[in-house]
Amino acid sequence: MEHVALIALTAFTTFCFLLIAYYTLYPTDPQIIPSPLHISRSLPEEEIKNLPYQPDFFPGARDVETEYGSIRVYEWGPETGPKVVLIHGMSTCAMTLGPIAKALVSRGCRVLLFDLFGRGFSDGVGDLPYDIRLYTTQVLLALASSPLSWTGSNSLRLIGYSLGGAIAASFAVDFPHMVSSLILLAPAGLIRSTDLGLTFWFLFKS
């Protein structure tokens, strides 16, 4: 009987050790990482006024709830004007394209901007790679959230800055019938992980 008890105890201890080791070495990432918008709503009014990027920075703000998390979208301008989508860069938010968006609206355009996942007031995605598939899906979700039609033939113009340039170029290749014109501002490419240096890999993988 002592032999049986010892074997059972050893098996149970080994199982517990392996279980703890697995979740220590391979922690489960959260599916959705809440954006600063969730925190800013609870801040005092004076603190909100001092934020460089405020929730109402642009008119026409809306939060689009998706299975990937919430997307902060801005859309304004004449409903019958030419439609322009602006996509910002990797380490910025939609705010950086504000001057261009406002100038386009003053010329009669309808503009749509959104914060990329994990930037600005959009939630982060914790359990999927930030690759072109995710970004293309986000563009489509932002377009589909509009009360207006953005997906017809030659229905929109695309402007992409930095990483947004790569996203815009890829979108234009995938949906050429939708894009009537494409403007790239200091466009960046999508980099293979094998091309990254050791320091860059350590910083962004840790």
C-alpha angles and dihedrals in degrees: 000000000000088000092053093047091049092050091048092048092048092049092048093047091049091049092051091048093051092047093051091044092051095052091043094052096035108032117186111249118223112254094224127031109202116238124234087259089081090056097040092059090064096047122106114264092248092056092048090054089057095054112111090216110040126190091247095043090127129030120248096041120173136165113226113205113215137162087260093055135271121322120206107220130182122197129169144135133084111334092222095046126105109286118237127184117200121197120194132213136270102267098032139063135229090280091078091066093049098107092051093046093049092048090052092050090051087057093053102267129139108227133197124192131169139180112251116239110287093016132096111338098339119105120249123244110233104182104042134065117257094239135139091273091061094045093047089051090050092052090051092047091051092049093046091053092066122100086222127070113258099162107070129106111305087350101147148028120223128216118181129183123201107318086005087063091059091046092048093048092050091047091051090052092049096043107026093155091062099048118076095176139006128206120185120196114197089329121205127205130235104258124219112235089232090062095057121103121243094255093050091047092051094049097048098037098047 
